[in-house]
Amino acid sequence: MGSVRKASAWLGLVEDNDDRYYDDEYTEGAAESGEAWVTDPRVRVASESAEEQGRRIATVTPDGFRDARGIGELFREGVPVIVNLTSMDAGDAKRVVDFAAGLTFGLRGSIERVATRVFLLTPADTQIVSGEAAGRQTGGFFNQS
C-alpha cells in the first residue's frame, strides 16, 4: 500500500483493505482451545493491593452539606480524606469544615489546609510528611558545605 493510500485510510477517506497484519490462525486457535487469558498471579490491580494494605486516600468534592456524611463514613474507616470545597458556596463550605474539624477532633485525627478551600483529614494512625527534606539546610540548593 502506498503512502498516499495509507494516509487516506488513516483519515478514513478510503477503506483500509490491508489484511496482512491480521493473523487468522492466532484468533481461531485461541477460540478453539477454550483457554481464558490468565493473568500472572504476581500482578495485582493497584486498588485491590492498596485496599488490602490500608493504603487508600479518598477525594471528595461535596455539592452541599448533605455530602458530609460520606466524608465521615470514609474517615471512620481510617481512610485519609481530601475534601475539595471549591465548588460549594461559602456558607455550606464553612459548615463542612466545621463538621470535618469536629470529626477529626472526636476521632483523634488531624485536619490540614492543603490549598484554598481544600483540606486533608488524616486519621490518628497516619503520619503527614511535609515536602521539606529532613535536615535540609536553609541556605539553598547550591549552598553546600
DOVEX-101195 format. One record per residue: x, y, z of N, C-alpha, C in turn; residue number from 1; residue in three letters. Coordinates in steps of 0.2 Angstrom, whole numbers, plus 2048, in hexadecimal, padded with zeros to 3 digits. Atoms other than C-alpha are relative to their C-alpha. Example, Ala and Ser with C-alpha at 12.3 -4.5 7.8 and 13.67 -1.06 7.14 Angstrom:
<nodes>
 n.east n.north n.up ca.east ca.north ca.up c.east c.north c.up sero lumlum
    804     7FA  800     83E      7EA   827    804     806  800    1    Ala
    7FC     7FA  7FF     844      7FB   824    7FC     805  803    2    Ser
</nodes>
This chain:
<nodes>
 n.east n.north n.up ca.east ca.north ca.up c.east c.north c.up sero lumlum
    804     7FA  800     800      800   800    805     806  800    1    Met
    7FC     7FA  801     807      811   7FB    7FF     805  806    2    Gly
    800     7FB  7FB     80A      81F   807    7F9     804  800    3    Ser
    806     7FC  801     7FB      829   800    7FA     7FC  802    4    Val
    805     804  7FF     7F0      81B   801    7FF     7FF  808    5    Arg
    800     801  7F9     7F5      818   813    7FE     806  804    6    Lys
    803     7FA  7FD     7F2      82A   818    7F9     801  7FF    7    Ala
    808     7FF  802     7E1      82A   80F    7FC     7FB  805    8    Ser
    803     805  7FC     7DD      81A   819    800     802  807    9    Ala
    7FF     7FD  7F9     7E3      822   829    7FB     805  801   10    Trp
    805     7FA  7FF     7D8      831   826    7F9     7FD  7FF   11    Leu
    807     803  801     7C9      825   822    7FD     802  7F9   12    Gly
    802     7FF  807     7C8      82B   810    7FF     7FA  7FB   13    Leu
    801     806  803     7CA      81A   809    800     7FA  805   14    Val
    800     806  7FC     7C7      809   80F    807     7FC  801   15    Glu
    7F9     803  7FF     7D6      800   817    7FF     7F9  7FF   16    Asp
    801     807  802     7D7      7EF   80E    807     7FC  802   17    Asn
    7F9     803  7FE     7E9      7EB   815    7FF     7FB  805   18    Asp
    801     805  7FB     7E6      7DA   81D    807     7FD  802   19    Asp
    7FA     804  7FE     7F8      7D5   81F    802     801  807   20    Arg
    7FE     800  7F9     7F9      7DA   831    7FB     7FC  805   21    Tyr
    804     804  7FD     7EB      7CF   836    802     7F8  800   22    Tyr
    7FE     807  800     7EF      7BD   83B    7FA     7FC  802   23    Asp
    806     804  7FF     7E0      7B2   839    801     7FA  804   24    Asp
    7FE     806  7FC     7E9      7A3   840    800     801  808   25    Glu
    800     7FF  7F9     7EC      7AB   850    7F9     801  804   26    Tyr
    807     7FF  7FD     7DA      7B1   854    7FC     7FA  800   27    Thr
    804     807  801     7D3      7A0   84E    803     7FB  806   28    Glu
    7FD     804  7FB     7DF      797   859    7FE     801  807   29    Gly
    802     7FE  7F9     7DB      7A1   869    7F9     7FE  801   30    Ala
    807     802  7FF     7C8      79E   866    7FF     7F9  801   31    Ala
    802     807  800     7C9      78C   863    803     7FC  806   32    Glu
    7FD     803  7FA     7D4      788   872    7FC     801  806   33    Ser
    804     7FF  7FA     7C8      78F   87E    803     803  806   34    Gly
    7FC     7FD  7FB     7D6      796   888    7FE     807  801   35    Glu
    801     7F9  7FE     7D2      7A6   891    807     803  801   36    Ala
    7F9     7FD  7FE     7E0      7B3   893    801     800  807   37    Trp
    7FE     801  7F9     7E9      7B0   8A3    805     806  802   38    Val
    7FB     7FB  7FE     7F1      7BE   8AC    805     7FE  805   39    Thr
    7FB     802  7FC     801      7BC   8B5    7FE     801  807   40    Asp
    802     7FE  7F9     7FD      7BA   8C8    804     805  803   41    Pro
    7FC     7FB  7FD     80B      7C5   8CC    7FE     807  7FF   42    Arg
    803     7F9  802     802      7D4   8C3    7FA     801  804   43    Val
    806     7FE  7FC     7F5      7DC   8CE    7FD     806  7FE   44    Arg
    803     7F9  802     7E9      7EA   8CA    801     804  806   45    Val
    7FD     7FB  7FB     7EF      7F9   8D4    7FA     801  805   46    Ala
    805     7FF  7FB     7DE      7FC   8DC    7FF     7FA  805   47    Ser
    801     806  7FC     7DD      7EA   8E3    806     800  805   48    Glu
    7FA     800  7FC     7EF      7EB   8EA    7FF     805  805   49    Ser
    800     7FA  7FC     7EC      7FC   8F1    7FB     7FF  806   50    Ala
    805     801  7FB     7DC      7F7   8FA    802     7FB  805   51    Glu
    7FE     805  7FC     7E4      7E7   901    805     803  805   52    Glu
    7FA     7FE  7FC     7F3      7F1   908    7FE     807  804   53    Gln
    803     7FA  7FD     7E8      800   90E    803     806  7FD   54    Gly
    7FD     7FA  803     7F0      80C   902    7FB     803  7FB   55    Arg
    805     7FC  804     7E1      816   8FC    800     807  802   56    Arg
    801     7F9  7FE     7DE      828   8FB    7FA     802  7FC   57    Ile
    807     7FE  804     7CC      82F   8F6    801     807  7FF   58    Ala
    801     7F9  802     7C9      83F   8ED    7F8     801  800   59    Thr
    807     7FF  800     7B8      846   8F0    7FF     808  7FE   60    Val
    801     7F9  802     7B1      856   8E7    7F8     800  801   61    Thr
    807     7FF  7FE     7A0      859   8F0    7FC     805  7FC   62    Pro
    804     7FB  803     792      862   8E8    7FC     804  805   63    Asp
    803     7FC  7FB     78A      867   8F8    801     7FC  807   64    Gly
    7FE     803  7F9     78A      863   90B    7FD     7F9  800   65    Phe
    802     807  7FF     780      853   908    805     7FB  7FE   66    Arg
    7FA     805  802     790      84B   901    805     7FF  806   67    Asp
    7FB     801  7FA     799      84D   912    7FF     7F9  803   68    Ala
    801     807  7FE     792      83C   917    805     7FB  7FD   69    Arg
    7FB     804  803     79D      834   90A    807     801  802   70    Gly
    7F9     7FE  7FD     7AC      83D   910    801     7FC  807   71    Ile
    7FF     803  7F9     7A9      837   922    800     7F8  7FF   72    Gly
    800     807  801     7A6      825   91C    807     7FE  7FE   73    Glu
    7FA     802  802     7B6      824   913    805     801  805   74    Leu
    7FB     7FF  7FB     7C0      82C   921    7FF     7FB  806   75    Phe
    801     805  7FB     7B8      820   92E    804     7FA  7FE   76    Arg
    7FD     806  802     7BF      812   924    808     800  800   77    Glu
    7F8     7FF  7FF     7D1      819   926    803     802  7F9   78    Gly
    7FE     7FE  807     7D2      820   914    801     807  800   79    Val
    7FF     7F9  801     7DB      831   912    7FB     803  7FB   80    Pro
    805     7FD  805     7CF      83D   909    802     807  7FE   81    Val
    7FE     7FA  802     7D3      84B   8FE    7F9     803  7FE   82    Ile
    806     7FD  801     7C4      857   8FE    801     806  7FC   83    Val
    7FF     7FB  805     7C3      863   8EF    7F9     804  801   84    Asn
    806     7FC  800     7B6      871   8F3    800     806  7FB   85    Leu
    7FF     7FB  805     7BA      87C   8E4    7F9     801  7FD   86    Thr
    806     7FF  804     7A9      879   8DC    7FA     801  805   87    Ser
    806     7FE  7FB     79E      87D   8EC    800     807  801   88    Met
    800     7F9  7FD     798      88D   8F2    803     801  806   89    Asp
    7FC     7FF  7FA     7A0      895   900    7FD     7FE  807   90    Ala
    804     802  7FA     792      891   90D    801     7F9  801   91    Gly
    7FF     807  7FF     792      87F   90A    807     7FD  801   92    Asp
    7F9     802  7FF     7A4      87E   908    803     801  807   93    Ala
    7FF     7FF  7F9     7A6      885   91A    7FD     7FB  804   94    Lys
    803     806  7FD     79A      878   920    804     7FA  800   95    Arg
    7FC     806  802     7A4      86A   918    806     800  804   96    Val
    7FA     800  7FC     7B4      870   920    7FF     800  807   97    Val
    802     801  7F9     7AC      872   931    7FF     7F8  801   98    Asp
    802     807  7FF     7A5      860   92F    807     7FC  800   99    Phe
    7F9     803  801     7B7      85A   929    804     801  806  100    Ala
    7FC     7FE  7FA     7BF      863   938    7FE     7FC  806  101    Ala
    803     804  7FB     7B3      85A   944    802     7F9  7FF  102    Gly
    7FF     807  801     7B5      84A   93C    807     7FE  802  103    Leu
    7F9     802  7FE     7C8      84A   93D    802     801  807  104    Thr
    7FF     800  7F8     7C8      850   94F    7FD     7FA  803  105    Phe
    803     805  7FD     7BC      843   954    803     7F9  7FF  106    Gly
    7FC     806  801     7C6      835   94C    808     800  800  107    Leu
    7F9     7FF  7FE     7D7      83C   951    804     800  7FA  108    Arg
    7FC     7FF  806     7DC      840   93F    802     807  7FF  109    Gly
    7FE     7F9  801     7E2      850   937    7FD     802  7FA  110    Ser
    803     7FD  806     7DC      85C   92A    805     805  7FE  111    Ile
    7FB     7FB  803     7E8      866   91F    7FE     803  7FA  112    Glu
    802     7FD  806     7E5      873   912    805     7FF  7FB  113    Arg
    7FC     801  805     7ED      86E   902    801     805  7FB  114    Val
    800     7FA  804     7E8      87C   8F7    7FA     804  802  115    Ala
    806     7FC  7FF     7DA      889   8F6    7FA     7FB  7FF  116    Thr
    806     804  800     7CA      880   8FB    801     7F8  7FE  117    Arg
    7FE     807  801     7D3      86F   8FA    803     7FD  807  118    Val
    7FD     802  7FA     7D6      865   90A    801     7F8  800  119    Phe
    7FE     807  7FF     7DE      855   90F    7FE     7FD  807  120    Leu
    802     803  7FA     7D6      84A   91D    804     7FA  801  121    Leu
    7FC     806  7FF     7E2      83D   924    7FE     7FD  807  122    Thr
    801     803  7FA     7DE      830   931    806     800  805  123    Pro
    7FB     800  7FB     7E8      82E   941    806     7FC  7FE  124    Ala
    7FB     804  802     7F3      820   93A    804     802  7FA  125    Asp
    7FC     7FE  806     7F9      82A   92B    804     806  801  126    Thr
    7FB     7FB  7FF     808      834   92A    801     804  7FA  127    Gln
    800     7FB  806     809      844   91F    807     802  7FF  128    Ile
    7F9     7FF  802     81A      846   917    800     807  7FC  129    Val
    800     7FA  804     81D      858   911    805     7FF  7FA  130    Ser
    7FC     801  806     826      85B   901    807     802  801  131    Gly
    7F9     7FE  7FF     835      862   909    804     7FA  802  132    Glu
    7FB     806  7FF     844      856   90A    803     801  807  133    Ala
    7FE     800  7F9     849      851   91C    808     803  800  134    Ala
    7F9     7FE  7FF     859      85A   921    803     805  7FB  135    Gly
    7FD     7FC  806     85A      865   912    802     807  803  136    Arg
    7FD     7FA  7FE     864      875   914    7FB     806  7FD  137    Gln
    805     7FB  803     85A      885   911    804     805  7FB  138    Thr
    7FC     7FB  804     868      88D   907    7FF     7FF  7F8  139    Gly
    801     801  807     862      885   8F7    803     7FA  7FD  140    Gly
    7FE     806  804     866      878   8EA    808     801  7FF  141    Phe
    7F9     7FF  802     877      87F   8E5    805     802  806  142    Phe
    7FC     7FE  7FB     87D      884   8F6    802     7F9  804  143    Asn
    7FE     807  7FD     885      873   8FB    807     801  804  144    Gln
    7FA     800  7FC     892      871   908    805     7FB  7FF  145    Ser
</nodes>
